[in-house]
Amino acid sequence: MLNFNIEDYLTDTKLIRMSIYYAMYSRLNDDHFCNFFELSINCKNQNKINPLVEYIKNIYSLKQPYISDESFAYAFPKEDFFIRRCVYLPFKEYAIRYHLINVLSLAVENSFIKTSYANRTRRSLSGFIHLFKPYDRQYKEFIQWGENLIKEFKKEQRESQHLKNR
Protein backbone atom coordinates (compact mmCIF):
# COMPACT_ATOMS: atom_id res chain seq x y z
CA MET A 1 0.00 0.00 0.00
CA LEU A 2 1.16 3.51 -0.76
CA ASN A 3 2.27 5.45 2.31
CA PHE A 4 2.04 8.98 0.96
CA ASN A 5 0.29 11.90 2.63
CA ILE A 6 -0.58 14.16 -0.27
CA GLU A 7 -1.83 17.01 1.95
CA ASP A 8 1.57 17.39 3.59
CA TYR A 9 3.35 17.44 0.25
CA LEU A 10 0.92 19.93 -1.29
CA THR A 11 1.56 22.43 1.51
CA ASP A 12 5.31 21.82 1.86
CA THR A 13 7.06 25.16 1.34
CA LYS A 14 10.25 23.61 -0.04
CA LEU A 15 8.35 21.63 -2.69
CA ILE A 16 6.29 24.68 -3.63
CA ARG A 17 9.46 26.70 -4.09
CA MET A 18 10.98 23.93 -6.25
CA SER A 19 7.81 23.80 -8.35
CA ILE A 20 8.02 27.55 -8.92
CA TYR A 21 11.63 27.21 -10.09
CA TYR A 22 10.66 24.32 -12.38
CA ALA A 23 7.80 26.40 -13.79
CA MET A 24 10.17 29.35 -14.39
CA TYR A 25 12.66 27.11 -16.16
CA SER A 26 9.93 25.55 -18.28
CA ARG A 27 8.42 28.93 -19.14
CA LEU A 28 11.81 30.31 -20.20
CA ASN A 29 13.08 27.28 -22.11
CA ASP A 30 10.14 25.18 -23.30
CA ASP A 31 7.24 27.52 -24.00
CA HIS A 32 6.79 29.14 -27.40
CA PHE A 33 5.70 32.40 -25.81
CA CYS A 34 7.19 33.94 -22.67
CA ASN A 35 6.05 37.13 -21.01
CA PHE A 36 9.22 38.41 -19.35
CA PHE A 37 7.35 41.27 -17.72
CA GLU A 38 5.09 38.79 -15.93
CA LEU A 39 8.08 36.74 -14.78
CA SER A 40 9.84 39.82 -13.45
CA ILE A 41 6.71 40.77 -11.49
CA ASN A 42 6.36 37.32 -9.92
CA CYS A 43 9.91 35.99 -9.69
CA LYS A 44 12.50 38.74 -9.80
CA ASN A 45 13.91 37.96 -6.34
CA GLN A 46 13.07 36.15 -3.10
CA ASN A 47 10.83 39.01 -1.98
CA LYS A 48 8.66 38.34 -5.04
CA ILE A 49 8.75 34.53 -4.77
CA ASN A 50 7.84 34.33 -1.06
CA PRO A 51 4.30 35.77 -1.53
CA LEU A 52 3.76 33.38 -4.44
CA VAL A 53 4.81 30.46 -2.22
CA GLU A 54 2.34 31.58 0.47
CA TYR A 55 -0.39 32.04 -2.15
CA ILE A 56 0.05 28.48 -3.44
CA LYS A 57 0.29 27.10 0.11
CA ASN A 58 -2.98 28.86 1.07
CA ILE A 59 -4.74 27.49 -1.99
CA TYR A 60 -3.71 23.89 -1.32
CA SER A 61 -4.39 24.16 2.43
CA LEU A 62 -7.88 25.47 1.49
CA LYS A 63 -7.41 28.75 3.35
CA GLN A 64 -8.24 30.74 0.26
CA PRO A 65 -10.33 29.82 -2.78
CA TYR A 66 -8.74 29.03 -6.09
CA ILE A 67 -9.78 31.56 -8.70
CA SER A 68 -8.17 30.97 -12.05
CA ASP A 69 -6.66 33.85 -13.97
CA GLU A 70 -7.48 34.49 -17.60
CA SER A 71 -5.63 32.44 -20.16
CA PHE A 72 -5.50 32.96 -23.88
CA ALA A 73 -5.05 30.76 -26.90
CA TYR A 74 -2.63 31.48 -29.69
CA ALA A 75 -1.55 29.69 -32.84
CA PHE A 76 1.65 29.54 -34.79
CA PRO A 77 2.66 27.53 -37.84
CA LYS A 78 3.77 23.97 -37.24
CA GLU A 79 4.30 23.06 -40.88
CA ASP A 80 3.23 24.51 -44.19
CA PHE A 81 -0.36 23.31 -43.89
CA PHE A 82 -0.84 22.96 -40.15
CA ILE A 83 -0.95 25.34 -37.23
CA ARG A 84 -0.24 24.51 -33.63
CA ARG A 85 -2.83 25.71 -31.13
CA CYS A 86 -1.42 26.59 -27.73
CA VAL A 87 -2.82 27.98 -24.51
CA TYR A 88 -0.90 30.51 -22.47
CA LEU A 89 -1.43 30.24 -18.72
CA PRO A 90 -0.55 33.13 -16.41
CA PHE A 91 2.50 32.30 -14.33
CA LYS A 92 0.67 31.95 -11.01
CA GLU A 93 -1.67 29.40 -12.53
CA TYR A 94 1.24 27.69 -14.26
CA ALA A 95 3.11 27.36 -10.95
CA ILE A 96 0.00 26.01 -9.18
CA ARG A 97 -0.46 23.32 -11.82
CA TYR A 98 3.25 22.52 -11.87
CA HIS A 99 3.17 21.98 -8.11
CA LEU A 100 0.23 19.60 -8.33
CA ILE A 101 1.93 17.57 -11.05
CA ASN A 102 5.21 17.47 -9.10
CA VAL A 103 3.47 16.19 -5.97
CA LEU A 104 1.56 13.55 -7.93
CA SER A 105 4.77 12.47 -9.64
CA LEU A 106 6.38 11.99 -6.21
CA ALA A 107 3.49 9.73 -5.23
CA VAL A 108 3.87 7.69 -8.40
CA GLU A 109 7.64 7.57 -8.02
CA ASN A 110 7.39 6.30 -4.45
CA SER A 111 5.07 3.48 -5.47
CA PHE A 112 6.45 2.56 -8.89
CA ILE A 113 10.16 3.19 -9.17
CA LYS A 114 11.28 0.49 -6.71
CA THR A 115 9.72 -2.23 -8.84
CA SER A 116 10.46 -0.78 -12.27
CA TYR A 117 13.18 -2.21 -14.47
CA ALA A 118 14.03 1.36 -15.47
CA ASN A 119 15.11 2.17 -11.89
CA ARG A 120 18.56 3.53 -12.66
CA THR A 121 18.93 6.02 -9.85
CA ARG A 122 20.18 5.51 -6.35
CA ARG A 123 19.74 8.08 -3.62
CA SER A 124 22.39 8.57 -0.97
CA LEU A 125 21.72 9.71 2.58
CA SER A 126 22.35 13.32 1.59
CA GLY A 127 19.69 13.10 -1.11
CA PHE A 128 22.15 13.51 -3.98
CA ILE A 129 21.31 11.31 -6.95
CA HIS A 130 24.15 9.23 -8.39
CA LEU A 131 23.16 8.28 -11.91
CA PHE A 132 24.41 4.90 -13.16
CA LYS A 133 27.06 4.56 -10.42
CA PRO A 134 26.02 1.11 -9.12
CA TYR A 135 25.36 -0.14 -12.65
CA ASP A 136 28.85 0.35 -14.06
CA ARG A 137 29.60 -3.38 -14.33
CA GLN A 138 26.32 -4.13 -16.12
CA TYR A 139 26.92 -1.22 -18.49
CA LYS A 140 30.36 -2.57 -19.42
CA GLU A 141 28.84 -6.02 -20.00
CA PHE A 142 26.20 -4.42 -22.23
CA ILE A 143 28.88 -2.62 -24.27
CA GLN A 144 30.86 -5.86 -24.61
CA TRP A 145 27.72 -7.70 -25.72
CA GLY A 146 27.05 -5.03 -28.37
CA GLU A 147 30.62 -5.20 -29.66
CA ASN A 148 30.43 -9.01 -29.88
CA LEU A 149 27.15 -8.74 -31.76
CA ILE A 150 28.71 -6.36 -34.29
CA LYS A 151 31.73 -8.65 -34.73
CA GLU A 152 29.46 -11.65 -35.35
CA PHE A 153 27.40 -9.65 -37.83
CA LYS A 154 30.52 -8.55 -39.72
CA LYS A 155 31.82 -12.13 -39.73
CA GLU A 156 28.51 -13.40 -41.14
CA GLN A 157 28.56 -10.63 -43.75
CA ARG A 158 32.10 -11.61 -44.83
CA GLU A 159 31.15 -15.29 -44.99
CA SER A 160 28.00 -14.56 -47.00
CA GLN A 161 29.98 -12.27 -49.30
CA HIS A 162 32.57 -15.03 -49.71
CA LEU A 163 29.83 -17.51 -50.65
CA LYS A 164 28.33 -15.07 -53.19
CA ASN A 165 31.68 -14.69 -54.96
CA ARG A 166 32.04 -18.45 -55.51
N, C-alpha and C positions, 0 to 999 in steps of 0.2 A: 504494500500500500504506500502511496505517496505521502511523505511527511513534509508538507510544504504549506506554510501559513501565508496565503497570498495577501492578506490585509497588512501584515507586517512589512512585506516587501514593497507593497504599493505606497506605503507612507515612509519608507526609509529615505532619509535625506541624502545619503551618499549615492544610492541608486538613482534617485531623481536627478541629482547633479550629473551623474554619468550619462543618463539619458539625454539631458540637455546638451551635453558636449557631443554625443553621438548625433543628435539632431542637427546641431550646428555643422558638424563635419559633413553630414549627408546633404544638407542644404547647400553648402559651399561647393561640394565636389560632384554630387550625383544629380542634382536637379537641373533641369533645363532653363529654369528661370530663378534668379535669386534677387531678393530685394535687400540690398546692403543697408539701406536706411533702417529697415525693420530690424535687422540683426544688430545694428549699432544701438538701437533703442533698447532692445531686450538683453543683449549679451556683451556690451562693451567692456565691462569689468565686473568684479565680484559684487559691487554695490547694485548692479543691474540684475545679476543672476540670482542673488539671494531672494528678492521678492518673487521671482518666477518660481523658485524652488518652493517657497511657502504657498504660493498660489496652487501649484500642482498638488502639494501635500494636503491642503485644505479641500481640494476637490475629491481626492481619493479617500480622505478620512470623513467625507460627507459633511464637512462643516460649512461648505458653501456650495451652491448649486452649480452644475456645469452648464454654461451657456456658450454655445459654439459661436465663434466669430464667422464673419462672412468669407466664403471662399469664392474663387472664380475659376472658370474653365478657359483654357486657351488651346490653340492648335498650332502646330508647326509641321512642315513637310517631313515625312518619313522617307518617302521615295518619290519618284516622279508622279505616280498616280494616287498615292495614299497620303493621308495626313494623320498625325498622331494627336489624339485628344488627351490633354492632361488637365489635372485639377491642382490649383495652387492653394495650399492651406496656409493660413497665417501661422507665424512661428510658435505662438503659444499653443495653438491646437496641435501643431506638428509635434511639439515636445511632449504634450499630454499623450498623444497616440504612441509616440516612440517609447515612452515609459511603460505603457501597458504592454506593448509587444515585448520589451526587454524583460519584464517580470514574467510574462507567460513563457518566454523562451527559457528562463531559468528553471521554471517548473518542469518543462519538457526535458531540459538537459539533466536535471536531477533524477528523473525517472527513466530516461532512455539511454543516456550515454554510457552507463556502466555495462549495459548488455549489448551495445552496438559493436559490430565488427570495425566500424570506422572510428572507434575510440583511439585516437592517436595523441592525446594530450595527457599529461600527468602533472598534477598540481603539487607543489611542495608546501611545506608548512607556512612559508611566507606568502603563499598565494601566487607566486610567480609561475608562469606556465612554461615548461620546458617542452618544446615541440620536438618530437622524434628522438629524444635522447635515449629512452630505454629500448628503442626499436632499431638501434644501429646494426646489430648483428643480423636481424631479419632483412633489413634493407640491403645489406651487402650480399646476403644469399639471393635476394630477388635480382640484384644486378648481375650476379654470376649466372643465375638461371637464364636471364635474358641474353647474356653473351653466348652461352652454350646453345641456346635456341637459334641464334643468328648463325653461329658456326655450322650447326647441323643443316640449316637451310641452305647456306652457301655450298656445303659439301654435296647436298642433294642436287642443287642446281648444276654444279660441275659434273656430277655423275650423269645427270640427265642430258646435259649438253654433250658429254662424251658419247653417250649412246646415240644421240641424234646424228653425230658426225660419222658414225660407222655405216 
